[in-house]
Amino acid sequence: MKMKPNTDLPSIPFVLEAPDWGRLPIADNDEPLIPVPMTGRLRGHSMYFEMQIPEAAPTITVRAGVLERLQTVVASLPETVALIVFDGYRPLAVQQWLWDNYLATIIANEPHLSSEEAERKVRQFVAFPAVDPLRPPPHRTGGAVDVYLVETETGTEVPMGTAPDAIVPESVTRHFEDVPEEPFTTNRRLLWHAMTSAGFANYPGEWWHFEYGNQRWANITGADAAVYGLPGDGEIGL
């Protein structure tokens, strides 16, 4: 089954993100972490657990308000597609593992880079694993999600031009606006508009990464403060 291009979708706009999102204050609203369902048109698929990354959980959890917005996203999408959440709340140990792994990959692939250049490059794909509770990495707040679309009937990934989590230039959200290529241009627009219409902000460097409520979301949207910091005691609401 192939999705028909929707030429009515507006292009993804250019987003200029102000530097240092960690400068913004946090007024946490104490929403609990909630598991993402594992079946249905909205479902969690813990890719990092399958990769056997230490301390990665088998269940994806997000803040309650994030889950509500994801449900809104699914309701707005064509019934022919489902939304897969492959990462949400992320423990510090997983954040550290990803940072170390991505940095090692970049150094191995581009040994000519200085340590500063390599770190600057890894920051395009992984937030620094800061322990400062006033500057938590986005995924540690439970407000960031990594998502992709699949065909409802077959489970086949809707083509976006790169795999989710790919460390390549084409992962930039607007890449196929600047270099149009179907069906990637249309499919990225479908995901972007569905997510942002539900209140999420997209990190411009990754087509799959969206945020709500945390400092980067506030930075992109112009909110005065974040409403999600570190979840209290990591408790999960049921």
JOFEN-V738871 format. One record per backbone hydrogen bond with DSSP energy under -1.0 kcal/mol. NH is the residue of the N-H (numbers start at 1). CO is the residue of the C=O. If there is no record, write none. Layout:
nh: <NH	NH>
co: <CO	CO>
This chain:
nh: <9	23	24	27	29	33	34	36	43	44	45	47	50	51	52	53	56	62	63	64	67	68	69	70	71	72	73	74	75	76	81	82	83	84	85	86	87	89	90	95	96	97	98	99	100	101	102	103	104	105	106	107	108	109	110	113	118	119	120	121	122	123	124	125	126	130	135	140	141	145	146	147	148	150	151	152	155	158	166	168	171	172	173	175	177	178	179	185	187	188	189	190	191	192	193	194	195	196	197	199	200	201	203	206	207	209	210	211	212	218	219	220	221	222	226	227	228	235	237>
co: <6	20	21	226	227	235	62	60	83	37	85	45	46	47	49	48	53	34	142	32	63	64	65	66	67	68	69	70	71	72	78	150	41	148	43	146	146	61	139	91	92	93	94	95	96	97	98	99	100	101	102	103	104	105	106	110	114	115	116	117	118	119	121	122	122	128	132	137	138	210	87	208	84	82	156	80	151	149	163	166	168	169	204	172	174	174	175	181	183	184	185	186	187	188	189	190	191	192	193	196	195	211	209	203	171	206	145	201	143	214	215	216	217	218	25	213	213	232	33>
